[in-house]
Amino acid sequence: MKQNHHQHLASRLQHIPTSFIREILQVAQSPGVISFAGGIPDESLFPIEEITHILSSLNSNRWTRSLQYQSTEGNSDLRKWISRRYQQKGADIHEEQILITNGSQQGLDLIGKLFLNKNTPVLVEGPTYLGAIQCFSQYESRFLEIPLQNDGINIESLKRVLWSEEQHIPFMYLIPDFQNPSGTQYSLEKRQELGNIAQGKEFYLIEDAPYADISFQEERLPSMLELFPEQTIQLGSFSKTLCPGLRMGWIVAPREIIPSLKLLKQASDLHSNGLSQEIIVELLHRNVYDAQMLKIRNRYQHQMECMYELLTPLHEHLNIEKAKGGMFLWARLHRMDSERLLHRCMQENLVFVPGHHFYTKEKDPHTIRLNFTKSSIKEIEKGINLFKKVLNE
């Protein structure tokens, strides 16, 4: 007799929603499919030559060092470089406030472990990053969703939720720069209002900043970390800027938080990949990062402009905002349900992500997220033509 093995598994498994994006990426890999679905960088921009050169030039001492066990907090040279970058932007951040993680996804997981118990309330944007919804769901937390406006969250709505919630709220998770999925950038005014509220409320702002350097504008807005260092825990990542396969990110946190995060990381995986850290340190020392960012910004802005201009004439079907940075365009359909549209587009070998997957409460069935970084200009043109054809039917 076959046992139902699920009854012996931990209950947290039932609380994690499956990632629609990971599932649709399987479809996207089929030959001939044009995908606007993933948040995937353009692999033609990966610094492959530079990495090959670094690997062939490491001396035996550095090979040995990078292949040995590492310290939990991460490579000291890497943490020094990251802290110097913050200092150049005017944030007083030091090496000991930085913990290296396996991508910023591990940072999210460590924050979940640190703060969340069953039914702990968590503030999130509506819509928000699917990976964060998955991550916090496993700790059986309770989502309090604050609607996004085109310059950041709705502050009045946040005040109402804070006023009515009886339990202590440990943090708010937000992506202030070129938000995933909506592409929204918080205005300076919203950043300041939010920081002032957090200061009076004894809760942390978890600032996820994977897209902050992918800006298509001259003006740079200060991060929450720069404005409110005592209230902010920031997640950084090399996945969108160098390459995701190295799985390298970091957490910056106030000094009193770092020892607890370090302890949780030790229990989780001892330390992050030593060879990846060595490669990144070398790339940074050879000034590859800034050259890389210039290439990425130029390419992605070109791809975004192309997709945006092809979609603008479809105003009878949808509203679309131009992205100021990041990797996504967010559109709202006037009438059609996005799930139905996707199924029809899949018959034409085109995929994207219906927006309702990015909400924890008020799911909007008319929104869609389109990624413009993975496709060539030719593929964008072909894909939007297919999209247009389906919409006009």
Phi, psi and omega per residue, in radians:
M1 nan 2.287 -3.073
K2 -1.389 2.178 3.099
Q3 -1.366 2.567 2.970
N4 -1.459 1.693 -3.038
H5 -1.181 -0.333 -3.102
H6 -1.082 -0.496 -3.088
Q7 -1.198 -0.260 3.140
H8 -1.715 0.004 -3.114
L9 -1.556 2.752 -3.110
A10 -1.076 2.490 -3.066
S11 -1.133 -0.412 -3.084
R12 -1.064 -0.416 -3.109
L13 -1.072 -0.585 -3.098
Q14 -1.253 -0.264 -3.051
H15 -1.655 -0.149 -3.097
I16 -1.564 2.041 3.089
P17 -1.219 2.530 3.089
T18 -1.192 2.655 3.115
S19 -1.505 1.891 3.099
F20 -0.991 -0.630 -3.066
I21 -1.171 -0.784 3.121
R22 -1.051 -0.647 -3.110
E23 -1.254 -0.707 -3.101
I24 -1.266 -0.415 3.118
L25 -1.138 -0.467 3.052
Q26 -1.082 -0.778 3.098
V27 -1.113 -0.728 -3.058
A28 -1.091 -0.406 -3.111
Q29 -1.434 -0.131 3.104
S30 -1.158 2.514 -3.131
P31 -1.027 2.429 3.063
G32 1.520 -0.120 -3.130
V33 -1.505 2.315 3.026
I34 -1.676 2.172 -3.053
S35 -1.992 2.125 2.942
F36 -1.897 0.407 -2.941
A37 -1.563 -0.910 -2.977
G38 -1.372 2.912 2.975
G39 -1.697 1.118 -2.905
I40 -1.888 2.259 3.112
P41 -1.184 2.856 3.098
D42 -1.383 1.939 -3.025
E43 -1.216 -0.281 3.103
S44 -1.196 -0.203 3.133
L45 -1.696 -0.063 3.139
F46 -1.058 2.431 -3.124
P47 -1.371 1.095 -3.008
I48 -1.165 -0.772 -3.140
E49 -1.036 -0.797 -3.117
E50 -1.102 -0.716 -3.136
I51 -1.158 -0.733 3.112
T52 -1.042 -0.759 -3.134
H53 -1.121 -0.733 3.127
I54 -1.088 -0.802 -3.095
L55 -1.119 -0.620 -3.124
S56 -1.380 -0.262 -3.082
S57 -1.843 0.013 3.107
L58 -1.195 2.282 3.087
N59 -1.385 2.946 -2.989
S60 -1.097 -0.543 3.127
N61 -1.096 -0.778 -3.110
R62 -1.304 -0.578 3.035
W63 -1.030 -0.866 -3.116
T64 -1.028 -0.815 -3.102
R65 -1.060 -0.747 -3.066
S66 -1.299 -0.382 -3.127
L67 -1.637 -0.114 3.122
Q68 -1.492 2.916 2.989
Y69 -0.951 2.567 -3.109
Q70 -1.995 2.996 3.029
S71 -1.339 2.607 -3.084
T72 -1.044 -0.724 -3.047
E73 -1.274 -0.285 3.043
G74 1.893 2.934 -3.110
N75 -0.953 2.179 -3.062
S76 -1.099 -0.680 3.131
D77 -1.104 -0.658 -3.134
L78 -1.174 -0.775 -3.133
R79 -1.163 -0.613 3.089
K80 -1.123 -0.758 -3.128
W81 -1.079 -0.788 -3.130
I82 -1.083 -0.767 -3.118
S83 -1.158 -0.621 3.086
R84 -1.110 -0.682 3.104
R85 -1.050 -0.744 3.110
Y86 -1.107 -0.741 -3.118
Q87 -1.117 -0.630 3.083
Q88 -1.101 -0.504 3.120
K89 -1.515 -0.009 3.090
G90 1.657 0.200 3.101
A91 -1.761 2.283 -3.079
D92 -1.478 1.305 -3.069
I93 -1.958 2.356 -3.099
H94 -2.039 2.793 -3.073
E95 -0.852 -0.714 -3.069
E96 -1.266 -0.081 3.066
Q97 -1.657 0.085 -3.033
I98 -2.032 2.301 3.074
L99 -2.126 2.179 3.131
I100 -1.382 2.368 -3.090
T101 -2.241 2.918 3.062
N102 -1.434 1.459 -3.034
G103 1.228 2.911 -3.130
S104 -1.300 -0.222 3.089
Q105 -1.090 -0.674 3.090
Q106 -1.163 -0.610 3.074
G107 -1.003 -0.777 3.107
L108 -1.054 -0.737 -3.107
D109 -1.129 -0.741 3.141
L110 -1.126 -0.660 3.111
I111 -1.155 -0.712 3.061
G112 -1.036 -0.801 3.137
K113 -1.098 -0.628 -3.061
L114 -1.263 -0.694 -2.946
F115 -1.911 -0.387 -2.876
L116 -1.823 2.271 2.917
N117 -1.989 3.113 3.082
K118 -1.026 2.299 3.120
N119 1.220 0.136 3.053
T120 -1.129 2.267 3.122
P121 -1.320 2.402 3.114
V122 -2.232 2.291 3.079
L123 -1.510 2.255 3.066
V124 -2.360 2.812 3.040
E125 -1.340 2.701 3.021
G126 -2.148 1.858 0.121
P127 -1.437 2.922 3.082
T128 -2.506 3.107 -3.088
Y129 -1.156 2.214 -3.096
L130 -1.054 -0.645 3.125
G131 -1.085 -0.554 3.110
A132 -1.302 -0.679 3.095
I133 -1.053 -0.803 3.124
Q134 -1.050 -0.816 -3.030
C135 -1.114 -0.843 -3.089
F136 -1.302 -0.443 3.132
S137 -1.114 -0.579 -3.085
Q138 -1.140 -0.383 3.106
Y139 -1.606 0.183 3.054
E140 1.011 0.633 3.117
S141 -1.386 3.037 -3.073
R142 -2.042 2.148 -3.074
F143 -1.494 2.320 2.975
L144 -1.968 1.916 -2.984
E145 -1.682 2.226 3.119
I146 -1.891 2.116 -3.069
P147 -1.110 2.500 3.081
L148 -1.530 2.447 2.948
Q149 -1.909 -3.109 -3.039
N150 -1.348 0.005 3.056
D151 -2.199 0.366 -3.135
G152 2.176 -3.023 -3.064
I153 -1.189 2.795 3.079
N154 -1.348 1.850 -3.034
I155 -1.127 -0.655 3.133
E156 -1.095 -0.741 3.126
S157 -1.105 -0.705 3.109
L158 -1.074 -0.807 -3.132
K159 -1.049 -0.739 3.136
R160 -1.070 -0.782 -3.120
V161 -1.131 -0.768 3.139
L162 -1.097 -0.652 -3.105
W163 -1.221 -0.602 -3.044
S164 -1.613 -0.276 -3.087
E165 -1.407 2.197 -3.074
E166 -1.489 -0.578 -3.137
Q167 -1.363 2.746 3.073
H168 -1.210 2.327 3.094
I169 -1.764 2.028 -3.067
P170 -1.275 -0.576 -3.087
F171 -2.791 2.875 2.915
M172 -2.043 2.285 3.098
Y173 -1.674 2.222 -3.124
L174 -2.577 2.737 3.104
I175 -2.183 1.528 -2.976
P176 -1.266 -0.372 -3.095
D177 -1.969 1.958 3.037
F178 0.979 1.031 -2.982
Q179 -0.922 2.519 2.995
N180 -1.768 2.022 0.338
P181 -1.757 -0.210 -2.836
S182 -1.490 -0.210 -3.091
G183 1.324 -0.025 -3.087
T184 -1.058 2.492 2.964
Q185 -2.075 2.265 3.131
Y186 -1.194 2.404 3.041
S187 -1.282 2.821 3.110
L188 -1.030 -0.699 -3.119
E189 -1.069 -0.787 3.115
K190 -1.109 -0.711 3.124
R191 -1.026 -0.783 -3.101
Q192 -1.189 -0.739 3.108
E193 -1.051 -0.790 -3.111
L194 -1.103 -0.801 3.128
G195 -1.068 -0.695 3.132
N196 -1.140 -0.669 3.101
I197 -1.142 -0.785 -3.110
A198 -1.081 -0.695 -3.130
Q199 -1.045 -0.654 -3.125
G200 -1.437 -0.126 -2.960
K201 -1.991 -0.015 3.111
E202 1.051 0.725 2.996
F203 -2.365 2.734 -3.080
Y204 -1.559 2.643 2.973
L205 -1.752 2.077 3.080
I206 -1.635 1.805 -3.048
E207 -1.697 1.905 3.109
D208 -1.565 2.137 -2.982
A209 -2.223 0.793 -3.088
P210 -1.240 -0.379 -3.048
Y211 -1.857 -0.013 -2.981
A212 -0.959 -0.613 -3.124
D213 -1.427 -0.191 -3.114
I214 -1.648 1.197 -3.080
S215 -1.846 2.425 3.121
F216 -1.730 0.260 -3.103
Q217 -2.210 2.773 3.136
E218 -1.221 -0.797 -3.023
E219 -1.254 2.342 3.103
R220 -1.963 2.208 3.106
L221 -1.556 2.504 3.127
P222 -1.171 2.511 3.134
S223 -1.300 2.899 3.054
M224 -1.072 -0.591 3.127
L225 -1.096 -0.706 3.113
E226 -1.198 -0.678 -3.070
L227 -1.374 -0.711 -3.037
F228 -2.350 1.192 -3.021
P229 -1.077 -0.504 -3.108
E230 -1.296 -0.440 -3.047
Q231 -1.740 -0.170 -2.913
T232 -1.938 2.382 2.919
I233 -2.018 2.079 -3.072
Q234 -1.877 2.455 3.052
L235 -1.850 2.246 3.080
G236 -2.083 2.849 -3.071
S237 -2.678 2.525 2.999
F238 -1.689 0.036 -3.047
S239 -1.148 -0.727 -3.067
K240 -1.526 -0.225 -3.051
T241 -1.873 -0.757 3.094
L242 -1.742 -1.260 3.008
C243 -2.984 2.493 -3.032
P244 -1.241 -0.473 -3.063
G245 -1.144 -0.352 3.085
L246 -1.272 -0.259 3.127
R247 0.850 1.026 -3.082
M248 -2.215 2.147 3.051
G249 -2.502 -2.967 3.115
W250 -2.737 2.797 2.997
I251 -2.041 2.352 2.940
V252 -1.944 2.232 -3.108
A253 -2.510 2.799 3.028
P254 -0.986 2.627 -3.033
R255 -0.948 -0.598 -3.066
E256 -1.261 -0.275 -3.093
I257 -1.605 -0.573 -2.993
I258 -0.965 -0.794 -3.119
P259 -0.995 -0.667 -3.138
S260 -1.202 -0.718 3.114
L261 -1.119 -0.689 -3.136
K262 -1.108 -0.741 3.126
L263 -1.081 -0.750 3.129
L264 -1.157 -0.645 3.109
K265 -1.169 -0.735 3.101
Q266 -0.954 -0.795 -3.108
A267 -1.200 -0.442 -3.053
S268 -1.481 -0.883 -3.034
D269 -2.634 0.255 -3.113
L270 1.171 -0.992 -3.141
H271 -2.918 2.902 3.112
S272 -1.469 2.888 -3.056
N273 -0.975 2.098 -3.078
G274 -1.189 -0.683 -3.110
L275 -1.199 -0.722 3.080
S276 -1.015 -0.746 -3.130
Q277 -1.118 -0.719 3.137
E278 -1.093 -0.756 3.138
I279 -1.079 -0.802 -3.105
I280 -1.136 -0.736 3.104
V281 -0.981 -0.778 -3.130
E282 -1.134 -0.770 3.111
L283 -1.021 -0.699 -3.117
L284 -1.218 -0.742 3.137
H285 -1.147 -0.493 3.127
R286 -1.562 0.204 3.109
N287 1.030 0.510 3.128
V288 -1.251 -0.547 -3.005
Y289 -1.017 -0.885 -3.067
D290 -1.171 -0.662 3.094
A291 -1.124 -0.706 3.123
Q292 -1.079 -0.780 -3.108
M293 -1.115 -0.636 3.118
L294 -1.110 -0.800 3.112
K295 -1.052 -0.812 -3.083
I296 -1.098 -0.848 -3.118
R297 -1.035 -0.798 -3.128
N298 -1.091 -0.842 -3.111
R299 -1.102 -0.876 -3.062
Y300 -1.160 -0.625 3.117
Q301 -1.126 -0.709 3.126
H302 -1.086 -0.783 3.136
Q303 -1.130 -0.734 -3.140
M304 -1.106 -0.832 -3.129
E305 -1.012 -0.742 -3.119
C306 -1.075 -0.874 -3.118
M307 -1.130 -0.754 -3.117
Y308 -1.068 -0.772 -3.103
E309 -1.174 -0.574 3.101
L310 -1.265 -0.488 -3.104
L311 -1.507 -0.464 -3.064
T312 -0.970 -0.729 3.135
P313 -1.121 -0.183 -3.101
L314 -1.560 0.465 -3.019
H315 -1.073 -0.328 3.089
E316 -1.257 -0.340 -3.141
H317 -1.756 -0.542 -2.998
L318 -2.694 2.797 2.969
N319 -1.847 2.440 3.114
I320 -2.460 2.436 3.108
E321 -1.794 2.456 3.068
K322 -1.262 2.412 3.134
A323 -1.455 2.436 3.090
K324 -1.620 -0.030 -3.131
G325 2.994 -3.045 3.081
G326 1.389 -2.589 -2.960
M327 -2.305 0.070 -2.975
F328 -2.348 2.573 2.859
L329 -1.923 2.505 -3.097
W330 -2.112 2.220 -3.093
A331 -2.200 2.614 3.048
R332 -2.049 2.150 3.135
L333 -1.381 2.465 -3.125
H334 -1.234 -0.755 -3.037
R335 -2.177 -0.736 -2.931
M336 -1.296 2.568 3.054
D337 -1.386 2.278 -3.009
S338 -1.165 -0.530 3.127
E339 -1.156 -0.754 3.132
R340 -1.126 -0.716 3.117
L341 -1.076 -0.731 3.130
L342 -1.054 -0.819 -3.101
H343 -1.052 -0.658 3.121
R344 -1.222 -0.702 3.122
C345 -1.160 -0.591 3.136
M346 -1.091 -0.535 3.078
Q347 -1.162 -0.389 3.111
E348 -1.727 0.205 -3.125
N349 1.120 0.714 3.075
L350 -2.279 2.309 3.104
V351 -2.247 2.601 3.037
F352 -2.610 -3.086 -3.135
V353 -1.969 2.122 3.022
P354 -1.084 2.397 -2.979
G355 -1.204 -0.345 -3.037
H356 -1.139 -0.322 3.112
H357 -1.163 -0.301 -3.049
F358 -1.663 0.147 3.138
Y359 -1.927 2.615 3.050
T360 -1.763 -0.384 -3.091
K361 -2.247 -1.392 -3.032
E362 -1.410 1.389 -3.034
K363 -1.244 2.182 -3.127
D364 -1.663 1.925 -3.044
P365 -1.352 -0.022 -3.072
H366 -1.885 0.146 -3.086
T367 -1.776 2.648 3.054
I368 -2.437 2.544 3.056
R369 -1.896 2.255 3.140
L370 -2.088 2.182 3.088
N371 -1.616 2.286 -3.116
F372 -1.896 -0.002 -3.000
T373 -1.543 -0.411 -3.017
K374 -1.490 -0.360 -2.996
S375 -1.792 2.537 3.034
S376 -1.255 2.900 3.114
I377 -0.987 -0.723 3.139
K378 -1.061 -0.761 3.137
E379 -1.193 -0.658 3.108
I380 -1.071 -0.811 3.140
E381 -1.055 -0.806 -3.121
K382 -1.129 -0.786 -3.107
G383 -1.111 -0.767 -3.121
I384 -1.226 -0.551 3.039
N385 -1.107 -0.712 3.081
L386 -1.123 -0.729 3.137
F387 -1.038 -0.805 -3.142
K388 -1.062 -0.786 -3.123
K389 -1.021 -0.805 -3.130
V390 -1.142 -0.766 -3.141
L391 -1.086 -0.679 -3.106
N392 -1.273 -0.293 3.054
E393 -1.191 nan nan
